[in-house]
Amino acid sequence: MVLRVLVIYYSPGGNTKRTAEALCRGLVRAEAEVTLVPLHRARGIALDDYDLVCLGCPAYHFAPPAPVRRALDRRIAEGNAMGRVVPNAPRCAGRTAVVFVTYAGPHTGIAEATPVGDVLAQTFRHLGYGVRGVWYTVGAFHENSNPRLNLYGRLGDIRGRPNAHDLGVIEANAYGLATVLRYEKAEREKRQGRHG
């Protein structure tokens, strides 16, 4: 029994891509079949083909970047057209999501990232997904940014982040979640076999 996972990321500076790759390493260690796709190549992919869908992006001024917001709006519009976005947002069995956000938080720390995680998670909930994780990872600013933001912000010196420890946490979380989801999928299939 294979757990099929789709990991979509938007990563102009590279932090979210590195986080997505760590997530994939954990999933693969748990024997999941993983597809890693940058956001610009994810349009048209049928999310229902996967047991777990993961979506990650950076926090920009406490909001998802514009390309991510447009992709979320498209998915909601598609869900509306298919009759999936309905009152009470019922969860559909077997639809599970994880969202992950990278952030620098120079002014107010993680509070700059949590609105982004909320938006991503709510999109999946509206589409009938159970959201099993909203994960946040610190990431340094890159190119053309004020170097002081990496040194003197709310989180202190964040140069070089996400670092090995940050990525290890994501990998371990992904491994643990995939292990649980494989078990749940096997149990669901057993029940369906008994009642089908």
N, C-alpha and C positions, 0 to 999 in steps of 0.2 A: 504494500500500500504506500503510494508515493504522495507526499504533500507538494502540491504545485504552488509556487510563489512567484509573484510579479513584484519587482522593486523598481519604482519610477522615481527619478530624482531630477531636480533643477539645481545647477551648481556653477554659476558664473566664476566664482573664486576658487573652487576646488574642495572646499571644506565639506559640503554636503555629498559630493561624489565619494570622498574618502570615507565618510560615515556610511554611505550606501554600500560600499565595498566591504566594510567591516560587518555590516548587517548580513550581507550575502555569505561571508565566511562562516558566520555562526549558523546560518540556515543550512549550508552545505554540510557542515560538520554533523548536523542533525539529520542528514540524508534527505534533505528536501531538494526538489528539482527547481532551480532558480533561474529566472529571466531578469536580467538587469538592463534597464532601458532609460536613456535620458528623456526628459519630458518632451522634447521636440519630435521624438520618434514614437511617442506613446499614443498619439491620436489614432483612433480606429481599433485599438487593441480591446478585445472583449474581456472585461474584468471578470465576468462570470466563469471564464475558463480556468480561474485560479482559486485555490482554497484560501489563500492569503494575499492581500494586495497591500503593499507598503508604498507610501508616498512621502518624499522628503524635500525640503527646500530651506533656504535661509530666511531669517526674519529681516525685513527691510522696514524700518520705521514702524515697528509693531504690526506689520501686515505681511501677507504673502506677496512676493514679487508679482508684478502685473501678468507675466506669462502664466504663472501658476493660477492666479485668480481667474484668468480667461479659461484655462483648462477645466477648473472646477465648475465654472458657470456652464461650460459646454456639457459636462457630465450630468449636471442637474437638469439641463434642458433635455438631454437625451432620456434621462430617467422619467421626466414628466411626460415626454412623448410616448414612452412605453408603459405608462401607468404605474410606475414604481414609486414615485414620490407622492405619498398619500398621507392624510391626517394620521396622527399617532405614530408615524414612522415605524411600522412593524419590522422587526428584525427577521431576515430570511436565513433559514438554517444553512450553514456552510459558508456564509459570507462573512469574512473576517478581515479587518484592516488594522494596520499600524501606521501611525504618522510620526515623522521625525523632523526636528527643526534644529538648524545650526544658528548660533547667535553669538554676538560679541558683547552685547549688553553694557556698553560703556557708561550709560547714564543711570539706569535703574536695574541692571542685572537681568535675571531671568524674566522679570516682569515685561521686558521688551519682546520676549519670545512667546509667552503663553497665549496671547491673542491669536498668533499664527497657528499654533497647535489646535486651538479651539476651532478655528475656521476649517482647517483640514479635517478634523475629526467630525465636525457637524455635517460636512458634505457627505462623508461616508455614512453617517447615521441616517441622513435623509434618504440615501439610496438603499437602506435596509441592511447595512453592514454593522456587525458588532465590532466596536473599536477596542482592541485588546491592549493597546499601548499608545501613549503619546510621549515620545522620547525627545529629550533636549540635550544637545551637545555644544559645548563652547567651541567657537572657532575664531581665530584671529582675523582681523581686517587684512586685506591684501591691496597691492598697487593703488596708487593715487589716493590713499587715505591718510589721514593725519596720524603719524606714528605714535603720538601721545595717547591715542585711543586704545592702543594695544598695551600700554604701560600703566596708565593712571586712571583707567575706568573703574567702575564699580567692582569688577572682578579681579582687579590687580593686573599683574603681568600675564597676558594671554598669548604672548608670542609663541609660535610653534604649535598652537592648538588648532584642531584636535590633536592631542598627543597619543602615544601608545596606550596610556591608561584609559583615556576617553574612548578610544576605538575598541579597546578590550571590553569595556563595559557594554557597549553596543553589541559586540560579537556574542558576549555571554548572554545578554538579554534575548537576542535572536535565537540562540541555541535552545535556551530554556523554553521560549514560546513555541518554537517549532516542535520540540519534543511533546509538549502538552497538546498541541493541535493535531499531531499525528495520532496520539492516543484517542482524542475526541473523535477524529474522523473514523478510526477503526471501530469505535463503539457505536457510532451513528450507523455505519454500514452493517454492523452485526444486527442492530435493532431493525433496520430496514429489511434485512434478510429474513428475520423471524416473522415480520409482519407484512412482507411484500409478497 
